[in-house]
């Protein structure tokens, strides 16, 4: 601001003040895009493009917990560092951020106005209330239980436990506990409730219930993003995100393992299983995109494209897996999601991430990583290693499909 005192006792002139505001806008924009789910390879490209459009030479280095920005050239070059936390994808905010960035790139708004708009978008409430989000999580867990061939009672219990985990997350956040505490608590809660139900109420496959109830917390999507960043040459961000995903999986399974050791005698598997008809998994695949649209906070106008792209990827993946194997199925499923997202970006001039994130979440291999740890805990070393290897193969197949889609049908959008 005018009259601001610098370290050497000088005051900002009009030109320096304008440069300071532009720097502040670029840094804050990078922070917000990072907070609401933009991966490093997209964030660094969009910020470099934006700074160039504003006439500022900029270099951006991003990891999931840090942002380093160098702006200007020569004697006017300034380097900034910010400690920030990455968050989940928020489709609604990303679309609105993208509109502001388009406006300032085209010279339709000023830097102060754009910064104000970005802050207003960041402070705006989510499009859906806690009740609808809670219900969506429960239904998403039920859908995953259907895909895992769960019985009707197991599907219902997975939904109830999943909603219970959201209440626990809300309670831990309200009392400002450490974020990492959620994962072992969630794992212990899901496994112990499943075992108690099997022991005291009715025989069930508690492992299917536990896995389905934890599916929203499993880091399959961050794992895929991490491998994508590594494949794109963003090594620091990719390694950091990969390490975070693995630690999340380990701490989540720690709670499960403790529950299994304490209440192992409670396991009570059913002698006969009531199986759902063959088309139940296809119905689940059709319902899942609606639920993930809500969880990724996409407003109703974006639902049709999210449903179309997500179900196309799901259908291609399942059909190809049945005939050519899981590696080809994962690759073709990601290719379908990537091409559909890029086509949407071309036709509607919107970020490709709008349908991409919900579409990929159905394909990610989080359950394989969980099953790998489960097998290792049961001292089934060979099976555990096979699951772990399968996790990496499926994740790399998804990355390959996304990279191929960008080559076949470039989105013409950076975000």
C-alpha positions in Angstrom: 0.0 0.0 0.0 1.0 3.6 -0.4 3.5 4.8 2.1 4.5 1.2 3.2 7.9 1.2 4.7 10.5 -1.2 3.5 13.4 -2.7 5.4 15.8 0.1 4.3 13.5 2.9 5.3 12.4 3.6 1.8 8.7 4.0 0.8 7.0 2.3 -2.1 6.5 4.5 -5.1 3.5 4.1 -7.5 5.4 1.6 -9.7 6.8 -0.4 -6.8 3.3 -0.5 -5.2 1.8 -1.9 -8.4 4.5 -4.6 -8.6 3.9 -5.4 -5.0 0.2 -5.9 -5.5 0.8 -8.1 -8.6 3.3 -10.2 -6.6 0.7 -10.5 -3.7 -1.9 -11.6 -6.2 0.2 -14.3 -7.8 1.4 -15.7 -4.5 -2.1 -15.8 -3.1 -3.5 -17.4 -6.3 -0.9 -20.1 -6.1 -1.8 -20.7 -2.4 -5.5 -21.0 -3.2 -5.1 -23.3 -6.2 -2.9 -25.5 -4.2 -5.2 -25.6 -1.2 -8.2 -26.7 -3.3 -6.6 -29.6 -5.1 -4.5 -28.5 -8.1 -1.6 -30.9 -8.6 1.9 -29.5 -9.1 2.2 -30.0 -12.9 -0.9 -28.0 -13.5 -0.3 -25.4 -10.8 3.2 -24.5 -12.0 2.1 -24.2 -15.6 -1.0 -22.1 -14.9 1.0 -19.8 -12.6 3.8 -19.4 -15.1 1.3 -18.6 -17.9 -0.6 -16.1 -15.7 2.6 -14.3 -14.6 3.7 -14.0 -18.2 0.3 -12.5 -19.2 0.7 -10.0 -16.4 4.2 -9.0 -17.7 6.1 -10.6 -14.8 8.8 -13.2 -15.1 7.9 -15.9 -12.6 9.3 -19.3 -11.5 7.1 -21.5 -9.3 8.2 -24.5 -7.3 5.5 -26.4 -5.5 5.4 -29.4 -3.1 2.3 -30.5 -1.0 3.5 -28.5 2.0 5.6 -25.7 0.6 5.5 -23.1 -2.2 8.6 -21.2 -3.4 8.0 -18.4 -5.9 10.5 -16.2 -7.7 9.1 -13.1 -9.3 10.8 -10.4 -11.4 14.2 -10.3 -13.0 17.5 -8.7 -12.2 17.6 -6.3 -9.3 13.8 -6.5 -8.9 13.7 -10.2 -8.5 12.1 -11.3 -5.3 11.8 -14.8 -3.8 8.9 -15.8 -1.5 8.4 -19.0 0.5 5.1 -20.1 2.0 4.1 -23.0 4.2 0.8 -24.3 3.0 -1.3 -27.4 3.3 -2.7 -29.2 0.3 -6.4 -30.0 0.4 -8.9 -32.1 -1.6 -10.3 -31.1 -4.9 -13.1 -28.5 -4.7 -14.6 -28.4 -8.2 -16.9 -25.4 -7.5 -14.0 -23.2 -6.3 -11.7 -24.2 -9.1 -14.3 -23.3 -11.7 -14.8 -19.9 -10.1 -11.1 -19.3 -9.6 -10.6 -20.2 -13.3 -13.1 -17.5 -14.3 -11.2 -14.8 -12.3 -7.9 -15.9 -13.9 -9.4 -15.7 -17.3 -10.7 -12.2 -16.6 -7.3 -10.9 -15.4 -5.4 -12.6 -18.2 -7.7 -10.9 -20.8 -7.4 -7.5 -19.0 -11.0 -7.4 -18.0 -10.4 -6.8 -14.3 -7.7 -5.2 -12.2 -5.3 -6.9 -9.8 -7.0 -5.6 -6.6 -10.4 -6.5 -7.9 -9.2 -10.0 -8.9 -7.6 -10.5 -5.5 -10.8 -9.5 -3.7 -12.8 -11.9 -5.8 -10.4 -14.8 -5.1 -10.6 -14.2 -1.4 -14.4 -14.1 -1.6 -14.5 -17.4 -3.5 -12.1 -19.0 -0.9 -14.3 -17.8 2.0 -17.6 -18.9 0.4 -19.5 -21.8 2.0 -19.6 -25.2 0.3 -22.5 -25.8 -2.1 -23.8 -28.7 0.0 -24.5 -28.9 3.7 -23.1 -31.3 6.2 -26.2 -33.5 6.1 -26.1 -34.1 2.4 -22.4 -34.7 2.5 -22.9 -37.2 5.3 -25.5 -39.1 3.3 -23.4 -39.1 0.2 -20.4 -40.6 2.1 -22.7 -43.4 3.4 -24.1 -44.1 0.0 -20.6 -44.0 -1.5 -19.4 -46.7 1.0 -22.5 -48.8 0.1 -21.7 -48.5 -3.6 -18.1 -49.7 -3.0 -19.4 -52.6 -0.9 -21.6 -53.6 -3.9 -18.5 -53.4 -6.2 -16.7 -55.7 -3.7 -19.6 -58.2 -3.9 -20.8 -57.5 -0.4 -24.1 -59.0 0.9 -27.0 -56.7 1.6 -26.4 -56.5 5.4 -22.7 -55.8 4.7 -23.6 -53.0 2.4 -25.9 -51.4 4.9 -23.3 -51.7 7.7 -20.5 -50.2 5.5 -22.8 -47.2 4.9 -23.5 -46.7 8.6 -19.8 -47.0 9.5 -18.8 -44.6 6.7 -21.2 -42.0 8.1 -19.9 -42.6 11.6 -16.3 -41.8 10.3 -17.4 -38.5 9.0 -18.9 -37.6 12.4 -15.6 -38.6 14.0 -13.7 -36.4 11.5 -16.0 -33.5 12.2 -15.5 -34.0 16.0 -11.7 -34.2 15.8 -11.7 -31.0 13.6 -13.9 -29.2 16.1 -11.6 -29.9 19.0 -8.5 -29.1 16.8 -6.8 -32.5 17.2 -3.9 -33.3 14.9 -5.0 -34.2 11.4 -3.0 -37.4 11.4 -5.0 -38.7 14.4 -8.0 -39.3 12.2 -6.6 -42.2 10.2 -5.7 -44.7 13.0 -8.9 -43.8 14.9 -10.9 -44.3 11.7 -9.2 -47.7 11.0 -9.8 -48.9 14.6 -13.4 -47.7 14.6 -14.3 -49.4 11.3 -12.7 -52.7 12.0 -13.9 -53.0 15.7 -17.5 -52.1 14.8 -17.5 -54.6 11.9 -16.1 -57.4 14.2 -18.5 -56.5 17.0 -21.4 -56.7 14.6 -20.3 -60.1 13.3 -19.9 -61.4 16.8 -22.9 -60.1 18.6 -25.5 -59.5 15.9 -25.1 -61.4 12.7 -22.3 -63.2 10.8 -20.7 -61.0 8.1 -17.4 -60.7 6.2 -16.0 -57.9 8.4 -13.1 -57.3 6.1 -15.3 -56.3 3.2 -17.3 -54.0 5.5 -14.1 -52.4 6.9 -12.6 -51.8 3.5 -15.8 -50.4 2.0 -16.3 -48.1 5.0 -12.8 -46.7 4.8 -12.8 -46.2 1.0 -13.2 -42.4 1.2 -10.1 -42.2 3.4 -7.9 -44.5 1.3 -5.2 -42.5 -0.5 -5.6 -44.1 -3.9 -6.2 -40.8 -5.7 -3.2 -39.0 -4.1 -1.1 -42.0 -5.0 -2.1 -41.7 -8.7 -1.5 -37.9 -8.6 1.9 -38.5 -7.1 2.9 -40.9 -9.8 1.6 -38.5 -12.4 3.8 -35.7 -11.0 6.8 -38.0 -11.0 6.1 -39.0 -14.6 5.8 -35.3 -15.6 9.2 -34.6 -14.0 8.0 -32.9 -10.8 10.2 -35.0 -8.6 10.0 -33.1 -5.3 6.2 -32.8 -5.4 5.8 -36.4 -6.5 8.0 -37.9 -3.9 6.5 -35.8 -1.1 2.9 -36.7 -2.2 3.8 -40.4 -2.6 5.4 -40.5 0.9 2.3 -38.8 2.3 0.0 -41.3 0.6 2.0 -44.3 1.9 2.1 -42.9 5.5 -1.7 -42.3 5.3 -2.3 -45.9 4.2 0.0 -47.2 7.0 -1.5 -45.2 9.8 -5.0 -46.1 8.6 -4.2 -49.8 8.5 -2.5 -49.5 12.0 -5.9 -48.8 13.5 -7.3 -51.8 11.6 -4.5 -54.1 12.7 -4.9 -53.1 16.4 -8.6 -53.9 16.2 -8.0 -57.2 14.6 -5.5 -58.2 17.2 -7.7 -57.2 20.1 -10.9 -58.7 18.8 -9.7 -61.5 16.4 -11.9 -64.0 18.2 -15.0 -62.0 17.3 -14.6 -62.8 13.6 -17.7 -64.7 12.5 -18.0 -65.4 8.7 -21.3 -66.4 7.3 -21.7 -70.0 6.1 -23.7 -68.9 3.1 -23.6 -65.5 1.3 -26.6 -63.8 -0.3 -25.2 -62.5 -3.5 -26.7 -59.6 -5.4 -27.6 -60.0 -9.1 -25.0 -59.4 -11.8 -26.3 -56.0 -12.8 -26.0 -54.6 -9.2 -22.4 -53.6 -9.9 -23.4 -51.7 -13.0 -26.1 -49.8 -11.1 -23.5 -49.0 -8.5 -21.2 -47.7 -11.2 -24.0 -45.4 -12.5 -24.8 -44.0 -9.0 -21.2 -43.5 -7.9 -20.6 -40.4 -10.1 -23.5 -38.5 -8.5 -22.1 -39.2 -5.1 -18.6 -38.2 -6.0 -19.9 -35.1 -7.6 -21.3 -34.1 -4.2 -18.1 -35.1 -2.4 -16.0 -33.1 -4.8 -18.4 -30.1 -4.3 -19.5 -29.9 -7.9 -22.7 -27.9 -8.5 -25.7 -29.3 -10.4 -24.8 -27.9 -13.8 -21.5 -29.9 -13.8 -23.2 -33.2 -12.9 -24.1 -34.3 -16.4 -20.6 -34.2 -17.7 -19.2 -35.8 -14.5 -21.7 -38.6 -14.7 -21.0 -39.2 -18.5 -17.2 -39.1 -18.2 -17.1 -41.2 -14.9 -19.5 -43.9 -16.2 -17.7 -44.1 -19.5 -14.4 -44.7 -17.7 -16.0 -47.2 -15.4 -17.6 -49.2 -18.2 -14.5 -49.2 -20.4 -12.4 -50.3 -17.5 -14.6 -53.2 -16.5 -15.2 -54.5 -20.0 -11.5 -54.2 -20.9 -10.4 -55.8 -17.6 -12.7 -58.8 -18.2 -11.2 -59.5 -21.6 -7.6 -58.2 -21.5 -6.6 -57.9 -17.8 -6.6 -55.2 -15.1 -3.6 -53.4 -16.5 -5.2 -52.8 -19.9 -8.5 -52.1 -18.3 -7.0 -49.4 -16.0 -5.1 -47.8 -18.9 -8.2 -47.7 -21.2 -10.4 -46.5 -18.3 -8.1 -43.6 -17.5 -7.8 -42.9 -21.3 -11.5 -42.6 -21.6 -11.8 -40.3 -18.5 -8.9 -38.2 -19.7 -10.2 -37.8 -23.3 -13.7 -37.0 -22.0 -12.4 -34.4 -19.6 -10.2 -32.8 -22.2 -13.1 -32.7 -24.7 -15.2 -31.0 -22.0 -12.4 -28.4 -21.5 -12.3 -27.7 -25.2 -16.0 -27.4 -25.8 -17.0 -25.6 -22.6 -13.8 -23.6 -21.9 -13.7 -24.9 -18.3 -11.0 -26.7 -16.3 -10.5 -30.3 -17.3 -10.2 -31.2 -13.6 -14.0 -30.7 -13.2 -14.9 -34.2 -14.5 -11.3 -35.6 -14.2 -11.1 -35.9 -10.4 -14.5 -37.6 -9.8 -14.0 -39.8 -12.9 -10.6 -41.1 -11.7 -11.6 -41.7 -8.1 -13.6 -44.8 -9.2 -10.6 -46.3 -10.9 -7.8 -45.6 -8.4 -6.2 -48.7 -6.7 -6.5 -47.7 -3.0 -8.2 -51.0 -2.1 -5.2 -53.0 -3.4 -2.8 -51.3 -1.1 -5.1 -52.0 1.8 -5.3 -55.7 0.8 -1.6 -55.9 0.5 -1.1 -54.8 4.1 -3.9 -57.1 5.2 -2.2 -60.1 3.6 1.2 -59.2 5.1 -0.4 -58.9 8.6 -1.8 -62.4 8.1 1.8 -63.5 7.3 0.8 -64.2 3.7 3.9 -62.6 2.4 3.7 -63.7 -1.2 0.1 -62.5 -1.6 0.9 -59.2 0.1 3.8 -58.6 -2.3 1.6 -59.4 -5.2 -1.1 -57.0 -4.1 1.5 -54.3 -3.6 3.0 -54.9 -7.0 -0.5 -54.8 -8.5 -1.2 -51.5 -6.8 1.8 -49.9 -8.5 1.0 -51.5 -11.9 -2.6 -50.3 -11.8 -1.6 -46.8 -10.7 1.0 -46.6 -13.4 -1.6 -47.8 -15.9 -3.9 -45.0 -14.9 -1.0 -42.5 -15.2 -0.2 -43.8 -18.7 -3.9 -43.5 -19.7 -4.0 -39.9 -18.5 -0.7 -39.0 -20.3 -1.9 -40.7 -23.5 -5.2 -38.7 -23.4 -3.3 -35.4 -23.1 -1.3 -36.4 -26.2 -4.4 -37.6 -28.2 -6.7 -34.8 -27.3 -4.9 -31.8 -25.6 -7.4 -29.8 -23.5 -6.3 -26.3 -24.6 -6.6 -25.4 -20.9 -3.8 -25.5 -18.3 -5.9 -25.8 -15.2 
